[in-house]
Amino acid sequence: MYKFLAKLNKILLPSFTKQGLDISKAKKWQMAIIGYRAYVTKRALGN
């Protein structure tokens, strides 16, 4: 399930690293997306 979510995230959600976003200046919604993507990626790699 998490591998599917990781692929879906890659397609649908923006990549802030490619945009050169400074994490210390990220807005709350951007931090929420970063945290969600990190959680899903960690779970996908763990399975």
C-alpha positions as CSV (number, residue, x, y, z in Angstrom):
1,M,0.0,0.0,0.0
2,Y,2.8,2.5,0.9
3,K,4.6,1.8,-2.3
4,F,1.5,2.7,-4.3
5,L,1.1,5.9,-2.2
6,A,4.8,6.8,-2.8
7,K,4.3,6.6,-6.5
8,L,1.1,8.6,-6.3
9,N,2.9,11.2,-4.2
10,K,5.6,11.5,-6.8
11,I,3.1,12.2,-9.5
12,L,0.6,14.5,-7.7
13,L,2.6,16.4,-5.0
14,P,5.2,19.0,-5.7
15,S,8.8,18.3,-5.1
16,F,10.2,21.1,-3.0
17,T,13.8,20.0,-3.4
18,K,13.6,20.5,-7.1
19,Q,12.2,24.0,-6.5
20,G,15.1,24.8,-4.1
21,L,12.9,25.4,-1.1
22,D,14.7,26.4,2.1
23,I,13.1,24.3,4.8
24,S,13.6,26.9,7.5
25,K,11.5,29.3,5.4
26,A,8.8,26.8,4.5
27,K,5.2,27.5,5.2
28,K,3.1,25.2,7.4
29,W,1.3,23.5,4.5
30,Q,4.7,22.9,2.8
31,M,6.1,21.3,6.0
32,A,3.0,19.1,6.3
33,I,3.5,17.8,2.7
34,I,7.3,17.3,3.4
35,G,6.4,15.3,6.6
36,Y,3.7,13.3,4.9
37,R,6.0,12.4,2.0
38,A,8.8,11.4,4.3
39,Y,6.5,9.2,6.4
40,V,5.2,7.4,3.3
41,T,8.6,7.0,1.8
42,K,10.0,5.6,5.0
43,R,7.1,3.1,5.3
44,A,7.4,2.1,1.6
45,L,11.1,1.4,2.0
46,G,10.6,-0.6,5.2
47,N,8.3,-3.1,3.5
